[in-house]
Amino acid sequence: MVVSMRPFPADQVPAIFDLCANFPQAHGTPVYWGDPAGIGIADLDSPDYGDALEVKPDEVPVFWACGVTPQAAIDTAHPSLCITHAPGHMLVTDVRSSDPPQPEICMVNLKTGNT
């Protein structure tokens, strides 16, 4: 999974999580915060995509799932045909943004094994 990161004071993480939970069909809640090594990131100063951000001593890095993930998966899979997006336009699928997420594909069920 490709992630995007923004640094925040540690005491703000619960409020950020709660605020982002209101937008599950956008980026949703952070997927991780704290030591980047915990999700396999060796060096915040050398991101695979975008520019590095400074994390001040009173801040923690907070990570969200990123829209670049599909491109990374497509690049790895090398399909014979792929319809994707242009800058500013998201991945094209047959799922309407107005349709609520289906429980069987929600992250909570993936983590717990429930279907």
C-alpha positions in Angstrom: 0.0 0.0 0.0 1.2 3.5 -0.8 0.6 6.0 2.0 0.6 9.7 2.3 1.9 11.3 5.5 1.3 14.5 7.4 3.0 15.3 10.7 0.7 16.4 13.6 1.2 16.8 17.4 0.6 13.5 19.0 -2.2 14.8 21.2 -4.2 15.7 18.1 -4.2 12.2 16.6 -7.4 11.1 18.3 -9.3 14.2 17.0 -7.8 13.8 13.5 -8.9 10.1 13.5 -12.4 11.0 14.6 -12.7 13.8 12.0 -11.4 11.6 9.2 -13.8 8.8 10.1 -16.6 11.0 8.8 -15.2 10.6 5.2 -14.8 6.9 4.6 -15.2 7.2 0.8 -12.4 9.8 0.6 -9.2 9.0 2.4 -10.9 7.9 5.6 -9.1 7.4 8.8 -5.3 7.2 9.1 -4.1 3.7 8.7 -1.1 4.2 11.0 0.8 6.8 13.1 4.1 6.7 14.9 7.4 5.1 14.0 7.5 4.8 10.2 9.5 1.6 10.5 6.4 -0.1 11.8 4.9 0.0 8.2 8.2 -0.6 6.4 9.3 3.0 5.8 13.0 3.2 6.4 13.6 6.9 5.7 10.9 9.7 5.7 13.4 12.0 4.0 13.4 9.8 0.9 9.7 9.2 -0.1 8.9 7.1 -3.2 6.4 9.7 -4.3 6.2 13.5 -3.6 8.3 15.6 -1.4 9.7 14.9 2.1 8.0 16.7 5.0 9.7 17.8 8.2 8.5 16.1 11.4 9.2 18.4 14.3 10.2 16.9 17.7 6.7 17.4 19.2 5.0 15.7 16.2 4.3 12.2 15.0 3.9 11.1 11.4 0.3 10.2 10.5 -0.3 8.0 7.4 -3.3 7.6 5.2 -4.0 5.2 2.3 -3.0 7.0 -0.9 -4.6 7.1 -4.3 -1.3 6.2 -5.8 -1.7 2.6 -4.6 -3.7 1.5 -7.7 -1.0 2.8 -10.0 1.7 1.0 -8.0 -0.3 -2.3 -8.2 -0.9 -1.8 -11.9 2.8 -1.1 -12.5 3.7 -4.3 -10.7 1.0 -6.5 -12.4 1.6 -5.3 -16.0 -1.9 -6.0 -17.3 -2.4 -6.1 -21.0 -5.1 -3.4 -20.7 -5.8 -0.9 -17.9 -8.1 2.1 -17.8 -6.9 4.5 -15.1 -7.0 8.2 -14.5 -5.3 11.4 -15.4 -4.0 13.9 -12.8 -7.0 15.3 -10.8 -9.3 12.4 -11.8 -9.5 9.2 -9.8 -9.3 5.6 -10.9 -12.2 4.6 -13.1 -14.3 1.6 -11.8 -17.9 0.4 -12.0 -18.5 1.4 -8.4 -20.4 4.6 -8.0 -19.1 7.0 -5.3 -22.7 7.4 -4.1 -22.9 3.7 -3.3 -22.0 2.8 0.3 -19.0 0.5 0.8 -20.0 -3.2 0.9 -19.4 -4.8 4.3 -17.5 -7.8 2.8 -14.8 -5.5 1.4 -14.4 -3.1 4.3 -11.0 -2.9 5.9 -12.4 -3.9 9.4 -13.5 -7.3 7.9 -10.1 -7.8 6.2 -8.3 -7.3 9.5 -10.6 -9.5 11.5 -11.3 -12.1 8.9 -15.1 -11.6 9.1 -17.1 -11.7 5.9 
